[in-house]
Amino acid sequence: MTDPQQPRLTPLPEWEDEAKQILDGVDYDADLGLRMARDAIRVSNGELTDEAFHEKYHEEVLDEFGEDSRPTRPEGFDDE
């Protein structure tokens, strides 16, 4: 799944601590955002497909925001 020509993204060790500080006190689920960010890096590295990412978080995004209108919705995905 990984392309040897594509550089791998690796987060800086302190990114999560900084993200937690930024998200401290927001009305949304910061843990959900952090987990999605980690998996977004996995998608960029070819370790997780767009479709798997969308499916993994679809229900949680619906619960958190009342809708899932992410622009990354895989073609043909139908949640009805």
Residue, then its C-alpha position, 0 to 999 in steps of 0.5 A: m500500500t505504501d509507495p517507496q517514492q512518496p516521503r513518509l510523514t512523521p509527526l513531531p514528537e511534541w505535536e500531540d502535546e501542542a494539539k492538546q493545549i490548543l484544543d483544551g476547553v473547546d466544545y468538541d471532542a478533542d480526543l476524536g480530533l487527535r485520533m483522526a489526525r493520527d489516522a490522517i497521517r496513516v492515510s497520507n503514508g498509504e497505511l490506511t485507505d480513504e474509505a477505511f478512514h471514512e468508515k472508521y470515523h463516520e458514526e463518531v462524526l455523526d454523533e459529534f456534529g450531527e452530520d458527516s459532510r466531510p469532503t473526503r466522503p468516498e465515492g459511492f458511500d451511502d450511510e442510509 
